[in-house]
Amino acid sequence: MKNFNKNQTEQVEVMALFGYEMTPCQPLTFRRRGESETEITDLLRTQIRFAGGVAFHIFDVLVGREKMTLEFNSRDLSWSIK
């Protein structure tokens, strides 16, 4: 996995499971541009933040032992990683 500055965001492709038990959305894997798919080990926390009429769905996840944050933008349907 490449070195990544946590203060920046990067668009990623995400494979997610929707409508699963009590969690309406659970990201399973993500892929950075030019890299292979990375499996998400655990979903730690989810939250929704509203800004300027847009809902941002935020997922704190573990990838191995590294904590990351995935964010889904409900306006343009894009995913990013922080």
DSSP file (Angstrom, degrees, kcal/mol; ACC not computed):
  #  RESIDUE AA STRUCTURE BP1 BP2  ACC     N-H-->O    O-->H-N    N-H-->O    O-->H-N    TCO  KAPPA ALPHA  PHI   PSI    X-CA   Y-CA   Z-CA
    1    1 A M              0   0    0      0, 0.0     3,-0.1     0, 0.0    34,-0.0   0.000 360.0 360.0 360.0 136.6    0.0    0.0    0.0
    2    2 A K        -     0   0    0      1,-0.1     2,-0.2     0, 0.0    33,-0.0  -0.273 360.0 -92.3 -73.9 157.8    1.4    3.4   -0.9
    3    3 A N        -     0   0    0      1,-0.0     2,-0.4     2,-0.0    -1,-0.1  -0.488  49.8-167.2 -66.1 134.5    2.4    6.0    1.6
    4    4 A F        -     0   0    0     -2,-0.2     2,-0.6    -3,-0.1    78,-0.0  -0.991  22.5-133.5-136.5 128.4   -0.6    8.3    2.1
    5    5 A N    >   -     0   0    0     -2,-0.4     3,-1.7     1,-0.1    -2,-0.0  -0.707  15.6-150.4 -79.0 117.7   -0.8   11.7    3.8
    6    6 A K  T 3  S+     0   0    0     -2,-0.6    -1,-0.1     1,-0.3     0, 0.0   0.582  90.7  67.5 -70.0  -9.0   -3.9   11.5    6.1
    7    7 A N  T 3  S+     0   0    0      2,-0.0    -1,-0.3     0, 0.0     2,-0.3   0.543  95.5  67.6 -85.8  -6.7   -4.5   15.3    5.7
    8    8 A Q  S <  S-     0   0    0     -3,-1.7     2,-0.3    74,-0.1    -4,-0.0  -0.715  75.3-134.5-108.4 160.2   -5.5   14.8    2.1
    9    9 A T        -     0   0    0     -2,-0.3     2,-0.4    71,-0.0    73,-0.2  -0.871  16.5-168.4-112.2 152.8   -8.4   13.1    0.4
   10   10 A E  E     -A   81   0A   0     71,-1.5    71,-2.3    -2,-0.3     2,-0.2  -0.999  24.8-117.9-139.5 132.4   -8.2   10.7   -2.5
   11   11 A Q  E     +A   80   0A   0     -2,-0.4    22,-0.5    69,-0.2     2,-0.3  -0.506  39.9 176.5 -71.6 140.2  -11.0    9.3   -4.6
   12   12 A V  E     -A   79   0A   0     67,-1.6    67,-0.6    -2,-0.2     2,-0.4  -0.910  32.7-115.4-137.0 162.1  -11.3    5.6   -4.5
   13   13 A E  E     -E   31   0B   0     18,-2.3    18,-2.4    -2,-0.3     2,-0.4  -0.871  36.1-161.6 -96.9 136.1  -13.7    2.9   -5.8
   14   14 A V  E     -E   30   0B   0     -2,-0.4     2,-0.6    16,-0.2    16,-0.2  -0.961  18.6-152.2-126.0 137.2  -15.5    1.0   -3.1
   15   15 A M  E     +E   29   0B   0     14,-2.3    13,-3.4    -2,-0.4    14,-1.6  -0.943  33.2 176.0-100.9 120.2  -17.3   -2.3   -3.0
   16   16 A A  E     -E   27   0B   0     -2,-0.6     2,-0.5    11,-0.3    -2,-0.0  -0.910  32.0-132.0-130.7 154.5  -20.1   -2.0   -0.4
   17   17 A L  E     -E   26   0B   0      9,-2.7     9,-2.4    -2,-0.3     2,-0.4  -0.925  27.1-158.4-104.5 122.3  -22.9   -4.1    0.9
   18   18 A F  E     +E   25   0B   0     -2,-0.5     7,-0.3     7,-0.2     5,-0.0  -0.822  66.3  15.8-106.1 141.6  -26.2   -2.2    1.2
   19   19 A G  E    S+     0   0B   0      5,-3.1     2,-0.7    -2,-0.4    -1,-0.2   0.857  76.8 159.0  73.1  37.1  -29.1   -3.1    3.4
   20   20 A Y  E >   -E   23   0B   0      3,-1.4     3,-2.0    -3,-0.4    -1,-0.2  -0.857  60.1 -69.0-100.2 112.8  -27.3   -5.6    5.7
   21   21 A E  T 3  S-     0   0    0     -2,-0.7    -2,-0.0     1,-0.3     0, 0.0  -0.147 113.0 -15.3  45.8-124.3  -28.9   -6.1    9.1
   22   22 A M  T 3  S+     0   0    0      1,-0.1    -1,-0.3     2,-0.0    -3,-0.0   0.538 125.6  79.2 -86.7  -7.4  -28.7   -3.0   11.3
   23   23 A T  E <   -E   20   0B   0     -3,-2.0    -3,-1.4     1,-0.1     3,-0.1  -0.894  63.7-162.7-103.5 111.6  -26.1   -1.4    9.1
   24   24 A P  E    S+     0   0B   0      0, 0.0    -5,-3.1     0, 0.0     2,-0.3   0.774  80.1  19.3 -66.1 -24.8  -27.6    0.2    5.9
   25   25 A C  E     +E   18   0B   0     -7,-0.3    -7,-0.2    -6,-0.1    -9,-0.0  -0.978  63.1 179.7-146.9 132.0  -24.2    0.3    4.2
   26   26 A Q  E     -E   17   0B   0     -9,-2.4    -9,-2.7    -2,-0.3     2,-0.2  -0.933  22.9-139.2-134.2 111.4  -21.0   -1.5    4.9
   27   27 A P  E     +E   16   0B   0      0, 0.0   -11,-0.3     0, 0.0     3,-0.1  -0.491  22.0 177.7 -67.7 135.5  -17.9   -0.9    2.8
   28   28 A L  E     -     0   0B   0    -13,-3.4    12,-2.9     1,-0.4     2,-0.3   0.801  60.5  -2.7-106.7 -44.0  -16.1   -4.2    2.1
   29   29 A T  E     -EF  15  39B   0    -14,-1.6   -14,-2.3    10,-0.2    -1,-0.4  -0.944  57.4-159.9-143.6 162.9  -13.1   -3.3   -0.1
   30   30 A F  E     -EF  14  38B   0      8,-2.1     8,-3.2    -2,-0.3     2,-0.4  -0.976   5.4-151.6-142.8 160.1  -11.7   -0.3   -1.8
   31   31 A R  E     -E   13   0B   0    -18,-2.4   -18,-2.3    -2,-0.3     2,-0.2  -0.986   6.4-150.8-136.6 124.3   -9.3    0.3   -4.7
   32   32 A R    >   -     0   0    0      4,-0.5     3,-2.2    -2,-0.4   -20,-0.1  -0.578  47.7 -77.9 -83.8 155.9   -7.0    3.3   -5.3
   33   33 A R  T 3  S+     0   0    0    -22,-0.5    -1,-0.1     1,-0.3     3,-0.1  -0.316 117.6   6.1 -56.7 127.3   -6.1    4.3   -8.8
   34   34 A G  T 3  S+     0   0    0      1,-0.3    -1,-0.3    -3,-0.1     2,-0.3   0.543 113.1  99.0  77.6   7.7   -3.5    1.9  -10.3
   35   35 A E  S <  S-     0   0    0     -3,-2.2    -1,-0.3     1,-0.1     2,-0.1  -0.782  74.3-102.9-122.0 166.7   -3.6   -0.4   -7.3
   36   36 A S        -     0   0    0     -2,-0.3    -4,-0.5     1,-0.1    -6,-0.1  -0.358  54.6 -73.8 -82.3 169.5   -5.2   -3.7   -6.5
   37   37 A E        -     0   0    0     -6,-0.1     2,-0.5    -2,-0.1    -6,-0.2  -0.335  43.0-149.5 -66.0 140.8   -8.2   -4.1   -4.2
   38   38 A T  E     -F   30   0B   0     -8,-3.2    -8,-2.1    -3,-0.1     2,-0.3  -0.959  12.1-133.7-115.3 127.8   -7.7   -3.7   -0.5
   39   39 A E  E     -F   29   0B   0     -2,-0.5     2,-0.6   -10,-0.2   -10,-0.2  -0.619  13.0-131.3 -83.8 136.5   -9.9   -5.6    2.0
   40   40 A I        -     0   0    0    -12,-2.9    23,-0.2    -2,-0.3     3,-0.1  -0.776  15.5-163.0 -86.2 123.2  -11.5   -3.7    4.9
   41   41 A T        -     0   0    0     21,-2.2     2,-0.3    -2,-0.6    22,-0.2   0.897  65.8  -2.0 -75.2 -43.1  -10.8   -5.7    8.1
   42   42 A D  E     -B   62   0A   0     20,-1.4    20,-2.6    22,-0.0     2,-0.7  -0.998  57.1-130.3-154.2 145.0  -13.4   -4.1   10.4
   43   43 A L  E     +B   61   0A   0     -2,-0.3    18,-0.2    18,-0.2     3,-0.1  -0.889  27.9 176.8 -95.5 116.1  -16.0   -1.4   10.4
   44   44 A L  E     -     0   0A   0     16,-2.6     2,-0.3    -2,-0.7    17,-0.2   0.894  57.7 -12.6 -89.3 -45.0  -15.4    0.7   13.6
   45   45 A R  E     -B   60   0A   0     15,-1.5    15,-2.7     2,-0.0     2,-0.3  -0.993  51.4-156.6-159.1 148.9  -17.9    3.5   13.4
   46   46 A T  E     +B   59   0A   0     -2,-0.3     2,-0.3    13,-0.2    13,-0.2  -0.965  18.7 162.4-128.2 149.4  -20.4    5.2   11.0
   47   47 A Q  E     -B   58   0A   0     11,-2.0    11,-3.2    -2,-0.3     2,-0.4  -0.978  28.3-132.3-156.1 163.0  -21.8    8.7   11.0
   48   48 A I  E     -B   57   0A   0     -2,-0.3     2,-0.4     9,-0.2     9,-0.2  -0.984  18.1-170.8-122.3 132.4  -23.6   11.1    8.7
   49   49 A R  E     -B   56   0A   0      7,-2.7     7,-3.3    -2,-0.4     2,-0.5  -0.980  10.6-149.3-122.3 135.1  -22.6   14.8    8.4
   50   50 A F  E     +B   55   0A   0     -2,-0.4     2,-0.3     5,-0.2     5,-0.2  -0.892  22.3 165.8-106.2 131.8  -24.6   17.4    6.5
   51   51 A A  E >   -B   54   0A   0      3,-2.5     3,-1.3    -2,-0.5    -2,-0.0  -0.931  67.8 -15.5-147.5 119.8  -22.9   20.3    4.8
   52   52 A G  T 3  S-     0   0    0     -2,-0.3     3,-0.1     1,-0.3    -1,-0.0   0.852 127.6 -50.0  58.7  38.4  -24.4   22.6    2.2
   53   53 A G  T 3  S+     0   0    0      1,-0.2     2,-0.4    22,-0.0    -1,-0.3   0.576 116.0 113.4  78.7   9.1  -27.4   20.4    1.5
   54   54 A V  E <   -B   51   0A   0     -3,-1.3    -3,-2.5     2,-0.0     2,-0.5  -0.937  59.3-141.0-116.4 136.0  -25.2   17.3    1.0
   55   55 A A  E     -B   50   0A   0     -2,-0.4    19,-2.3    -5,-0.2     2,-0.6  -0.844  13.5-161.7 -94.0 127.4  -25.1   14.2    3.2
   56   56 A F  E     -BC  49  73A   0     -7,-3.3    -7,-2.7    -2,-0.5     2,-0.6  -0.952   5.9-153.0-109.3 119.5  -21.6   12.8    3.8
   57   57 A H  E     -BC  48  72A   0     15,-2.5    15,-2.9    -2,-0.6     2,-0.5  -0.837  15.9-160.6 -94.0 119.6  -21.7    9.2    5.1
   58   58 A I  E     -BC  47  71A   0    -11,-3.2   -11,-2.0    -2,-0.6     2,-0.5  -0.878   9.7-171.3-112.6 130.6  -18.5    8.6    7.0
   59   59 A F  E     -BC  46  70A   0     11,-3.2    11,-2.9    -2,-0.5     2,-0.6  -0.970  10.9-156.9-124.6 115.0  -17.0    5.2    7.8
   60   60 A D  E     +BC  45  69A   0    -15,-2.7   -16,-2.6    -2,-0.5   -15,-1.5  -0.834  31.4 173.2 -87.6 123.1  -14.1    4.7   10.2
   61   61 A V  E     -BC  43  68A   0      7,-2.8     7,-2.5    -2,-0.6     2,-0.4  -0.838  31.6-127.5-130.9 162.9  -12.5    1.4    9.2
   62   62 A L  E     -BC  42  67A   0    -20,-2.6   -21,-2.2    -2,-0.3   -20,-1.4  -0.943  12.5-171.1-109.6 135.5   -9.6   -0.8    9.9
   63   63 A V  E >  S- C   0  66A   0      3,-2.8     3,-2.0    -2,-0.4     2,-0.7  -0.922  76.8 -48.8-121.8 101.2   -7.3   -2.2    7.2
   64   64 A G  T 3  S-     0   0    0     -2,-0.5    -2,-0.0     1,-0.3   -22,-0.0  -0.648 122.9 -28.7  67.5-116.2   -5.1   -4.6    9.0
   65   65 A R  T 3  S+     0   0    0     -2,-0.7     2,-0.5    -3,-0.1    -1,-0.3   0.348 118.1 102.5-109.2   3.0   -4.0   -2.5   11.9
   66   66 A E  E <   -C   63   0A   0     -3,-2.0    -3,-2.8     1,-0.0     2,-0.4  -0.761  64.5-139.8 -94.2 129.1   -4.3    0.9   10.1
   67   67 A K  E     +C   62   0A   0     -2,-0.5     2,-0.3    -5,-0.2    -5,-0.2  -0.705  28.7 170.9 -86.0 136.0   -7.3    3.1   10.8
   68   68 A M  E     -C   61   0A   0     -7,-2.5    -7,-2.8    -2,-0.4     2,-0.5  -0.921  26.9-133.0-138.3 162.7   -8.7    4.9    7.8
   69   69 A T  E     -C   60   0A   0     -2,-0.3    13,-2.7    -9,-0.2     2,-0.4  -0.982  14.7-165.9-123.4 122.3  -11.8    7.0    7.0
   70   70 A L  E     -CD  59  81A   0    -11,-2.9   -11,-3.2    -2,-0.5     2,-0.4  -0.848   8.6-163.5-101.4 142.0  -14.0    6.4    4.0
   71   71 A E  E     -CD  58  80A   0      9,-2.7     9,-2.1    -2,-0.4     2,-0.5  -0.992   7.7-157.4-132.2 130.3  -16.5    9.1    3.0
   72   72 A F  E     -CD  57  79A   0    -15,-2.9   -15,-2.5    -2,-0.4     2,-0.6  -0.929  10.4-148.7-107.6 124.2  -19.4    8.8    0.6
   73   73 A N  E  >> -CD  56  78A   0      5,-2.9     4,-1.4    -2,-0.5     5,-0.6  -0.829   2.9-160.4 -93.3 116.4  -20.8   12.0   -1.0
   74   74 A S  T  45S+     0   0    0    -19,-2.3    -1,-0.1    -2,-0.6   -18,-0.1   0.683  84.9  57.7 -74.0 -17.1  -24.5   11.6   -1.5
   75   75 A R  T  45S+     0   0    0    -20,-0.2    -1,-0.2     1,-0.1   -19,-0.0   0.958 124.2  16.3 -77.4 -52.8  -24.6   14.4   -4.1
   76   76 A D  T  45S-     0   0    0      2,-0.1    -2,-0.2     0, 0.0    -1,-0.1   0.384  98.5-125.5-105.2   5.3  -22.1   13.1   -6.7
   77   77 A L  T  <5 +     0   0    0     -4,-1.4     2,-0.3     1,-0.2    -3,-0.2   0.816  60.3 144.6  58.9  35.0  -22.1    9.5   -5.4
   78   78 A S  E   < - D   0  73A   0     -5,-0.6    -5,-2.9   -65,-0.0     2,-0.4  -0.738  40.8-143.9-105.2 155.1  -18.3    9.5   -5.0
   79   79 A W  E     +AD  12  72A   0    -67,-0.6   -67,-1.6    -2,-0.3     2,-0.3  -0.899  18.3 179.9-112.5 143.4  -16.1    7.8   -2.4
   80   80 A S  E     -AD  11  71A   0     -9,-2.1    -9,-2.7    -2,-0.4     2,-0.4  -0.956  16.8-140.2-138.1 161.2  -13.0    9.2   -0.9
   81   81 A I  E      AD  10  70A   0    -71,-2.3   -71,-1.5    -2,-0.3   -11,-0.2  -0.952 360.0 360.0-123.2 141.7  -10.4    8.1    1.6
   82   82 A K              0   0    0    -13,-2.7   -12,-0.1    -2,-0.4   -74,-0.1   0.317 360.0 360.0-120.6 360.0   -8.7   10.1    4.3
